[in-house]
Each structure stands twice: as structure tokens, then as C-alpha cells.
Amino acid sequence: MKHKFDRNPDAALLYSWPTAESSMRQSRRSVCPAVPSTLRELGEYLDINADRYQCNNHNFYQEWIVDNDGKYSVMFACQEIISAVVNQGATELHADATFKVVPSMPHCRQLFMLHLILQNHVKNNN
């Protein structure tokens, strides 16, 4: 953000960088939802706003799940990419779980990912 501010010296004459930064952050907060404090709250928000997060024009968010111990999980998947990879002959599925790199909000204990392998590559459809 500061780079854009510095490129416009006329703006610096009207108001200082801290004022500009504060205004930009306030504007961003007004259009971005509050970060949910629990995975259940995240799931409930995504249920209402599922169309907001897309992968190849399909919903990326799938559902939130409650296990027998009352623990919550949120599932994301791009159905189109999964179908394309499986139809092209992917036969390997790898799982990767991390406990070190997880979102701080909502509080999470683990990030678990599944990867399908196709012709010795992970399918990336960007």
C-alpha cells in the first residue's frame, strides 16, 4: 500500500501516510467479513456465502462437518479439478497434515490436505 502512496506525491500533501493507511484499512474492513472465531462460525458463514468462493465457476467450499467428539472441520474441494484428474487416470492419492502452519483465527489444530497425482505431477489448474 505504501508503494502506491509514495508514487503519488500530491496525495502526500493532502494527508500523511498513517492517515492514508488507516483510511484504507477501515475501507477494507467495511467490505470484508469479520474473521470467525470458531470453525463452526466459519462453516455457517460459508453456508450463507458459498458462491463467494469459486474454483472454475463451481463452489470451492463444500461443507462443515462435526465428528462424534463435537469437533468441527471445514471441507474445500474443486469438484471439476478432481473429476478431470480422475478421468485422466490419476491413481495415487497422498495426504499431508500439518500442525505448525494453521490459521490463528479461527483457532485450528491441523490443516489436512489431499493431493491426487497424475503422471508424476500434482494437478494444478491455474
Secondary structure as the mmCIF struct_conf table of DSSP 4:
data_model
#
loop_
_struct_conf.conf_type_id
_struct_conf.id
_struct_conf.beg_label_comp_id
_struct_conf.beg_label_asym_id
_struct_conf.beg_label_seq_id
_struct_conf.end_label_comp_id
_struct_conf.end_label_asym_id
_struct_conf.end_label_seq_id
HELX_RH_AL_P HELX_RH_AL_P1 LYS A 2 ASP A 6
TURN_TY1_P TURN_TY1_P1 ARG A 7 ARG A 7
HELX_RH_AL_P HELX_RH_AL_P2 PRO A 9 LEU A 14
BEND BEND1 TYR A 15 TYR A 15
HELX_RH_AL_P HELX_RH_AL_P3 TRP A 17 VAL A 31
BEND BEND2 CYS A 32 CYS A 32
HELX_LH_PP_P HELX_LH_PP_P1 PRO A 33 PRO A 36
BEND BEND3 SER A 37 THR A 38
HELX_RH_AL_P HELX_RH_AL_P4 LEU A 39 ILE A 48
TURN_TY1_P TURN_TY1_P2 ASN A 49 ASN A 49
HELX_RH_3T_P HELX_RH_3T_P1 ALA A 50 ARG A 52
BEND BEND4 TYR A 53 TYR A 53
STRN STRN1 GLN A 54 CYS A 55
TURN_TY1_P TURN_TY1_P3 ASN A 56 ASN A 57
STRN STRN2 HIS A 58 ASN A 59
BEND BEND5 PHE A 60 PHE A 60
STRN STRN3 TYR A 61 VAL A 66
TURN_TY1_P TURN_TY1_P4 ASN A 68 ASP A 69
BEND BEND6 GLY A 70 GLY A 70
STRN STRN4 TYR A 72 PHE A 76
HELX_RH_AL_P HELX_RH_AL_P5 GLN A 79 ASN A 87
TURN_TY1_P TURN_TY1_P5 GLN A 88 GLY A 89
STRN STRN5 GLU A 92 THR A 98
BEND BEND7 PHE A 99 VAL A 101
TURN_TY1_P TURN_TY1_P6 SER A 104 HIS A 107
BEND BEND8 ARG A 109 ARG A 109
STRN STRN6 LEU A 111 LEU A 118
TURN_TY1_P TURN_TY1_P7 GLN A 119 ASN A 120
STRN STRN7 HIS A 121 VAL A 122
#
